Amino acid sequence: MMTAAILTTMVEVAILICLLQLATATATATATTAAASSLSYPSHQILAVQEIIDTTKSAAQVPQTQLLDHETIESGESHGGKRWKLNLVHRDKLSENDDGHRRRTEARLKRDVKRVAILNSRIGGNHTKGGVEGGRFEVEDFGSEVISGMRQGSGEYFVRIGVGSPPRSQYMVVDSGSDVVWVQCLPCKQCYQQSDPLFDPASSASFVAVSCASPVCQHAETAVGCHGHGGGRWCKYEVSYGDGSYTKGTLALETLSFGNTFIRNVAIGCGHRNQGLFVGAAGLLGIGGGSMSLVSQLGGEAGGAFSYCLVSRGAGSLGSLEFGRESLPTDSAVWVPLLRNPRFPSFYYVGLSGLGVGGVQVTIPEPIFKLSDMGHGGVVMDTGTAVTRLPTVAYAAFRDTFIVQTTNLPRAPPVSIFDTCYDLNGFVTVRVPTVSFYFSGGPVLTLPASNFLIPVDDMGTFCFAFAPTSSGLSIIGNIQQEGIQISFDSTNGLMGFGPNVC
């Protein structure tokens, strides 16, 4: 079997606003604007097969004791406003067991199927609201057992923040499709296992249960009523998903800390009944577009802005999550409009006009990605979904075009939800066609090769990391977002790609 020359340079992401030239030995993500629409896009790039396999084999788990120190990286204030930066850790880094890359991939894809089912159920209109029960905290007053939505596949990336006064460090799942901030709380009749001790509101000087008369309770989208008697009536919250999973407990105001920065009076859920086979997070940090998300609650503090950079699978480095307008790139980023879906304000929708393979746009009817006036369909950016989902018709045309341009590569049997796989064992590098997202209005994002051909084992099997869905909802998953700075400017209704890498 012939092997290509060894790729020696690092995989990098270049975001340009003009003609994009692909460096000879670099897997590159590029984005262009309509100004370059008359120019040719890169048609091929290099996939560093052996380098990726070696990284996969040597991707030893980082001890949790080391990750305990990876909390806030930076926080500060300048003329442009406040800024907080947190480390972002993939859940595989928290796993105490190394079952091999094949099993980790299989587990990830099983979680992903459940996650997508949840999103389709919610956006399909089948989800309901629910709440946390409060009171001064009588666990037996709570209803049936709470199943964490995270158990169903919500948790892929974690941050570590402080909760309460004095702050208790906790791992939190970051979820761009959720608006609720919640943690497991004592007393807890049944909780899933987490890395840190359960948060005890009685030990926090800043914990205040929200009363039913509070405007916070009256306006919270997740509030469902009150608990208690007389002057001790507390606000209940509940969030339910289409598969029957939900979390409930007491709505409270609490202090969250990012390093030496303290954010006071954040509305959080204090969960008293939770169950889930999970890696160890204490709760969920919702950064969606709704009124209860952390981004919305920060308000003027963050200026409605945040950005994240998801670390590549198996990489030894950490990603980042930043809040504040200072986190937004000042130049060289490519911006696309955010679309608002009034039916589901939690989700970040973008306009997608098409898909490209080998520098040429694939023939797909644009309405297939359109967000209808009734709030159906559309394209969502999601941190909790791993694999990008496309409507079956679009996926088939996209995949078939890719297959036609990779006939020189030996095929492998399908793996899980991946129907297009290749046996690249023995190759050092391979030349593959570029894959691009064409956004409405002109911008084009060309992905790094490692973001669409991924290893599913450590023996050289790589698969085309997209999957079909019978739903009209398209989801751009975190595998396709890896290594690229993604920025959200909710105030101006924009989402940006680049220019930084991670």
URPE-V103340 format. One record per residue. RES is the residue in one small letter. D_FIRST is the distance of its C-alpha to the first C-alpha in whole Angstrom. Layout:
res->RES d_first->D_FIRST
res->RES d_first->D_FIRST
//
This chain:
res->m d_first->0
res->m d_first->4
res->t d_first->6
res->a d_first->10
res->a d_first->13
res->i d_first->15
res->l d_first->18
res->t d_first->21
res->t d_first->23
res->m d_first->25
res->v d_first->25
res->e d_first->28
res->v d_first->30
res->a d_first->32
res->i d_first->35
res->l d_first->36
res->i d_first->39
res->c d_first->38
res->l d_first->35
res->l d_first->32
res->q d_first->30
res->l d_first->26
res->a d_first->26
res->t d_first->22
res->a d_first->21
res->t d_first->23
res->a d_first->23
res->t d_first->26
res->a d_first->29
res->t d_first->31
res->a d_first->35
res->t d_first->37
res->t d_first->40
res->a d_first->42
res->a d_first->43
res->a d_first->39
res->s d_first->39
res->s d_first->39
res->l d_first->36
res->s d_first->32
res->y d_first->30
res->p d_first->27
res->s d_first->24
res->h d_first->21
res->q d_first->20
res->i d_first->18
res->l d_first->17
res->a d_first->16
res->v d_first->14
res->q d_first->14
res->e d_first->18
res->i d_first->19
res->i d_first->17
res->d d_first->19
res->t d_first->22
res->t d_first->22
res->k d_first->22
res->s d_first->25
res->a d_first->27
res->a d_first->30
res->q d_first->33
res->v d_first->36
res->p d_first->39
res->q d_first->42
res->t d_first->44
res->q d_first->42
res->l d_first->42
res->l d_first->46
res->d d_first->46
res->h d_first->44
res->e d_first->47
res->t d_first->48
res->i d_first->46
res->e d_first->49
res->s d_first->52
res->g d_first->55
res->e d_first->57
res->s d_first->57
res->h d_first->59
res->g d_first->56
res->g d_first->57
res->k d_first->55
res->r d_first->52
res->w d_first->50
res->k d_first->47
res->l d_first->45
res->n d_first->42
res->l d_first->40
res->v d_first->38
res->h d_first->35
res->r d_first->36
res->d d_first->33
res->k d_first->35
res->l d_first->38
res->s d_first->37
res->e d_first->38
res->n d_first->35
res->d d_first->31
res->d d_first->30
res->g d_first->26
res->h d_first->25
res->r d_first->24
res->r d_first->28
res->r d_first->29
res->t d_first->27
res->e d_first->29
res->a d_first->32
res->r d_first->32
res->l d_first->31
res->k d_first->34
res->r d_first->36
res->d d_first->35
res->v d_first->36
res->k d_first->39
res->r d_first->40
res->v d_first->39
res->a d_first->41
res->i d_first->44
res->l d_first->44
res->n d_first->44
res->s d_first->47
res->r d_first->49
res->i d_first->48
res->g d_first->49
res->g d_first->52
res->n d_first->52
res->h d_first->52
res->t d_first->56
res->k d_first->57
res->g d_first->59
res->g d_first->60
res->v d_first->61
res->e d_first->64
res->g d_first->66
res->g d_first->69
res->r d_first->70
res->f d_first->67
res->e d_first->68
res->v d_first->65
res->e d_first->66
res->d d_first->67
res->f d_first->64
res->g d_first->63
res->s d_first->60
res->e d_first->57
res->v d_first->54
res->i d_first->51
res->s d_first->49
res->g d_first->47
res->m d_first->44
res->r d_first->44
res->q d_first->42
res->g d_first->40
res->s d_first->41
res->g d_first->40
res->e d_first->37
res->y d_first->38
res->f d_first->41
res->v d_first->44
res->r d_first->47
res->i d_first->50
res->g d_first->54
res->v d_first->56
res->g d_first->60
res->s d_first->62
res->p d_first->61
res->p d_first->58
res->r d_first->56
res->s d_first->52
res->q d_first->50
res->y d_first->46
res->m d_first->46
res->v d_first->44
res->v d_first->44
res->d d_first->44
res->s d_first->44
res->g d_first->45
res->s d_first->48
res->d d_first->51
res->v d_first->53
res->v d_first->53
res->w d_first->54
res->v d_first->53
res->q d_first->54
res->c d_first->58
res->l d_first->60
res->p d_first->62
res->c d_first->59
res->k d_first->60
res->q d_first->56
res->c d_first->53
res->y d_first->50
res->q d_first->48
res->q d_first->48
res->s d_first->47
res->d d_first->50
res->p d_first->54
res->l d_first->55
res->f d_first->57
res->d d_first->61
res->p d_first->63
res->a d_first->66
res->s d_first->65
res->s d_first->64
res->a d_first->67
res->s d_first->65
res->f d_first->65
res->v d_first->67
res->a d_first->67
res->v d_first->67
res->s d_first->70
res->c d_first->71
res->a d_first->73
res->s d_first->70
res->p d_first->69
res->v d_first->66
res->c d_first->66
res->q d_first->68
res->h d_first->65
res->a d_first->62
res->e d_first->60
res->t d_first->59
res->a d_first->62
res->v d_first->64
res->g d_first->67
res->c d_first->69
res->h d_first->70
res->g d_first->73
res->h d_first->77
res->g d_first->79
res->g d_first->78
res->g d_first->75
res->r d_first->73
res->w d_first->69
res->c d_first->67
res->k d_first->64
res->y d_first->61
res->e d_first->58
res->v d_first->55
res->s d_first->53
res->y d_first->50
res->g d_first->49
res->d d_first->48
res->g d_first->51
res->s d_first->50
res->y d_first->52
res->t d_first->54
res->k d_first->58
res->g d_first->60
res->t d_first->62
res->l d_first->62
res->a d_first->63
res->l d_first->63
res->e d_first->61
res->t d_first->60
res->l d_first->56
res->s d_first->55
res->f d_first->52
res->g d_first->53
res->n d_first->56
res->t d_first->57
res->f d_first->59
res->i d_first->59
res->r d_first->62
res->n d_first->63
res->v d_first->59
res->a d_first->60
res->i d_first->58
res->g d_first->57
res->c d_first->58
res->g d_first->57
res->h d_first->59
res->r d_first->57
res->n d_first->53
res->q d_first->50
res->g d_first->47
res->l d_first->44
res->f d_first->43
res->v d_first->41
res->g d_first->44
res->a d_first->45
res->a d_first->49
res->g d_first->49
res->l d_first->48
res->l d_first->48
res->g d_first->49
res->i d_first->48
res->g d_first->48
res->g d_first->51
res->g d_first->54
res->s d_first->57
res->m d_first->56
res->s d_first->53
res->l d_first->53
res->v d_first->52
res->s d_first->55
res->q d_first->57
res->l d_first->57
res->g d_first->58
res->g d_first->59
res->e d_first->58
res->a d_first->54
res->g d_first->55
res->g d_first->53
res->a d_first->50
res->f d_first->47
res->s d_first->43
res->y d_first->40
res->c d_first->37
res->l d_first->35
res->v d_first->33
res->s d_first->29
res->r d_first->28
res->g d_first->27
res->a d_first->28
res->g d_first->31
res->s d_first->33
res->l d_first->36
res->g d_first->37
res->s d_first->40
res->l d_first->43
res->e d_first->46
res->f d_first->49
res->g d_first->52
res->r d_first->52
res->e d_first->51
res->s d_first->47
res->l d_first->47
res->p d_first->45
res->t d_first->47
res->d d_first->45
res->s d_first->41
res->a d_first->41
res->v d_first->41
res->w d_first->43
res->v d_first->44
res->p d_first->47
res->l d_first->47
res->l d_first->48
res->r d_first->51
res->n d_first->51
res->p d_first->55
res->r d_first->54
res->f d_first->51
res->p d_first->52
res->s d_first->50
res->f d_first->47
res->y d_first->45
res->y d_first->45
res->v d_first->43
res->g d_first->43
res->l d_first->39
res->s d_first->39
res->g d_first->36
res->l d_first->32
res->g d_first->30
res->v d_first->26
res->g d_first->24
res->g d_first->28
res->v d_first->30
res->q d_first->32
res->v d_first->31
res->t d_first->34
res->i d_first->36
res->p d_first->40
res->e d_first->41
res->p d_first->44
res->i d_first->41
res->f d_first->41
res->k d_first->45
res->l d_first->47
res->s d_first->50
res->d d_first->54
res->m d_first->54
res->g d_first->51
res->h d_first->48
res->g d_first->45
res->g d_first->44
res->v d_first->41
res->v d_first->41
res->m d_first->40
res->d d_first->39
res->t d_first->38
res->g d_first->39
res->t d_first->36
res->a d_first->32
res->v d_first->31
res->t d_first->32
res->r d_first->34
res->l d_first->34
res->p d_first->37
res->t d_first->35
res->v d_first->35
res->a d_first->34
res->y d_first->31
res->a d_first->30
res->a d_first->30
res->f d_first->28
res->r d_first->25
res->d d_first->25
res->t d_first->25
res->f d_first->22
res->i d_first->20
res->v d_first->21
res->q d_first->19
res->t d_first->16
res->t d_first->15
res->n d_first->12
res->l d_first->11
res->p d_first->10
res->r d_first->14
res->a d_first->16
res->p d_first->19
res->p d_first->22
res->v d_first->23
res->s d_first->27
res->i d_first->28
res->f d_first->25
res->d d_first->24
res->t d_first->21
res->c d_first->18
res->y d_first->14
res->d d_first->12
res->l d_first->10
res->n d_first->10
res->g d_first->7
res->f d_first->8
res->v d_first->11
res->t d_first->12
res->v d_first->12
res->r d_first->15
res->v d_first->17
res->p d_first->20
res->t d_first->23
res->v d_first->26
res->s d_first->29
res->f d_first->33
res->y d_first->36
res->f d_first->39
res->s d_first->42
res->g d_first->44
res->g d_first->41
res->p d_first->39
res->v d_first->35
res->l d_first->33
res->t d_first->29
res->l d_first->27
res->p d_first->25
res->a d_first->21
res->s d_first->22
res->n d_first->25
res->f d_first->23
res->l d_first->20
res->i d_first->21
res->p d_first->19
res->v d_first->21
res->d d_first->20
res->d d_first->19
res->m d_first->15
res->g d_first->14
res->t d_first->15
res->f d_first->17
res->c d_first->20
res->f d_first->22
res->a d_first->25
res->f d_first->28
res->a d_first->30
res->p d_first->32
res->t d_first->36
res->s d_first->39
res->s d_first->41
res->g d_first->42
res->l d_first->41
res->s d_first->38
res->i d_first->37
res->i d_first->35
res->g d_first->34
res->n d_first->33
res->i d_first->29
res->q d_first->30
res->q d_first->33
res->e d_first->31
res->g d_first->31
res->i d_first->34
res->q d_first->37
res->i d_first->39
res->s d_first->43
res->f d_first->46
res->d d_first->49
res->s d_first->51
res->t d_first->54
res->n d_first->53
res->g d_first->51
res->l d_first->47
res->m d_first->44
res->g d_first->42
res->f d_first->38
res->g d_first->37
res->p d_first->38
res->n d_first->37
res->v d_first->34
res->c d_first->34
//
